[in-house]
Amino acid sequence: MVSIERTTGRLRLRPVRGADLDAFVGLETALRAREVPPRAAPHRDESARFLDAFVRAWADGPLGYWAVECADRVVGFGGVQPKEWRGQRCWNLYYRVDPGWWGRGIATEVAREAIAAGAEARPGWPVLVETRPGNTAAIRVAERAGLVRQDARPGDEYAVLLLRS
């Protein structure tokens, strides 16, 4: 049985819940402000829809995305949840960390723990990251977690990194 809540040396990873909406909006606002050019803060309703989907994933399967807590506060969101990709079931790996916490290896720690949880829950499922080709930070995290960049296919909008079991 896969534990839905996990801890590392410094992080608590727990299922996302509706009460995390303020933290989620705050994270997305901070991330959008760092983009070039900066994007406007997300609408609260839009963020609530995303968060509700994260919450529902836990009801539908063994794993979903976690709220990442460090020093008793939510500093990000991440984990794995099932996805159909190119005709195959896989784990979609997701990680987003508040910019104030960047540079501390939190995203990599979350990614590695999520990969381990996915391997326990569904051995044999590959792990997938899809990100913008210019998102070098996300690509570096995926590579540090063991994923390998795949050759682009015609029509690919995203860079694809994959860890095969």
C-alpha positions in Angstrom: 0.0 0.0 0.0 1.4 3.4 -1.0 1.4 6.0 1.7 -0.5 9.1 0.4 1.4 11.4 2.8 5.2 11.2 2.7 8.0 13.0 4.4 11.6 13.6 3.5 14.4 14.9 5.7 12.8 18.4 5.5 9.6 18.2 3.6 6.1 17.1 4.4 4.2 16.0 1.3 0.4 15.7 1.8 -2.5 15.5 -0.6 -3.8 18.8 -1.9 -7.0 20.0 -0.3 -9.4 22.9 -1.1 -8.0 24.9 1.9 -4.8 25.2 -0.1 -6.3 27.7 -2.5 -4.7 30.8 -1.1 -1.3 29.1 -1.2 -1.9 28.0 -4.8 -3.0 31.4 -5.9 0.0 33.0 -4.2 2.4 30.5 -5.8 0.9 31.1 -9.3 1.0 34.8 -8.8 4.6 34.8 -7.8 5.6 32.6 -10.7 3.7 34.6 -13.3 5.3 37.8 -12.0 8.8 36.4 -12.8 7.9 35.5 -16.4 9.2 37.8 -19.2 7.0 39.6 -19.9 5.2 39.1 -16.6 1.6 37.8 -16.8 -1.3 39.0 -14.7 -2.1 37.1 -11.5 -4.5 34.2 -12.1 -8.2 34.5 -11.5 -9.2 32.9 -8.2 -11.9 30.9 -10.0 -9.4 29.5 -12.5 -7.0 28.5 -9.7 -9.9 26.9 -7.9 -10.7 24.7 -10.9 -7.1 23.5 -11.1 -6.9 22.8 -7.4 -10.3 20.9 -7.5 -8.8 18.7 -10.3 -5.8 18.0 -8.1 -8.1 17.1 -5.2 -10.2 14.8 -7.4 -7.2 12.9 -8.6 -6.7 11.6 -5.1 -10.2 10.2 -5.1 -9.7 8.5 -8.5 -6.4 6.7 -7.8 -3.6 5.9 -5.6 -1.6 9.1 -6.1 -2.0 12.8 -7.0 -0.3 16.0 -6.4 0.8 17.0 -3.0 1.0 20.3 -1.1 4.7 20.7 -0.3 5.3 21.9 3.2 8.6 23.1 4.6 9.1 25.0 7.9 5.3 24.6 8.5 4.2 26.5 5.4 3.2 25.5 1.9 6.1 26.3 -0.4 4.9 24.5 -3.5 2.9 21.7 -5.1 4.1 18.6 -6.8 3.8 14.8 -7.3 2.6 12.4 -9.8 -0.8 11.5 -11.2 -2.0 9.2 -13.9 -2.0 10.3 -17.5 -2.5 8.8 -20.9 0.4 9.8 -23.1 0.9 8.6 -26.7 -1.4 5.6 -26.0 0.3 4.5 -22.8 -0.6 5.0 -19.2 2.1 6.8 -17.3 2.8 9.1 -14.3 2.7 12.8 -15.1 5.3 14.4 -12.8 4.6 18.0 -11.7 6.5 20.3 -9.5 6.2 24.1 -8.8 8.0 25.8 -5.9 7.6 29.4 -4.6 10.4 31.5 -6.1 11.4 32.5 -2.5 12.4 28.9 -2.0 14.2 28.3 -5.3 17.8 27.1 -5.2 17.3 24.8 -2.2 16.7 21.6 -4.2 13.1 21.3 -3.1 11.7 20.6 -6.6 14.3 17.8 -7.1 13.5 16.4 -3.7 9.7 16.4 -4.5 10.4 14.8 -8.0 12.5 12.0 -6.6 9.9 11.2 -3.8 7.1 11.3 -6.4 8.9 8.9 -8.7 9.5 6.5 -5.8 5.8 6.7 -4.8 4.8 6.1 -8.4 7.0 3.1 -8.7 5.4 1.7 -5.5 1.9 2.3 -6.7 2.2 1.2 -10.4 5.5 -0.6 -11.0 6.2 -0.5 -14.7 4.6 2.8 -15.5 7.0 5.4 -17.0 7.3 8.9 -15.6 6.7 11.8 -17.9 7.5 15.6 -17.7 6.2 17.9 -20.4 7.5 21.4 -20.2 8.2 24.4 -22.5 11.5 23.9 -24.4 12.9 27.0 -22.8 12.1 26.1 -19.2 15.7 25.1 -18.4 15.0 25.0 -14.7 12.2 22.4 -15.0 14.3 20.4 -17.4 17.3 20.4 -15.0 15.1 19.2 -12.2 13.7 16.4 -14.3 17.2 15.3 -15.4 18.5 15.4 -11.8 15.5 13.1 -10.9 16.6 10.6 -13.6 14.4 11.5 -16.6 15.9 11.7 -20.1 15.0 14.2 -22.7 13.2 12.6 -25.7 13.6 13.6 -29.3 10.9 15.9 -30.5 8.1 14.6 -32.7 6.3 16.6 -35.3 3.6 18.7 -33.6 5.3 18.5 -30.1 4.6 21.7 -28.3 6.6 20.7 -25.2 10.0 19.3 -24.4 9.4 15.8 -23.2 11.5 14.0 -20.5 10.8 10.4 -19.7 11.9 7.8 -17.2 11.1 4.3 -18.3 10.8 1.7 -15.6 
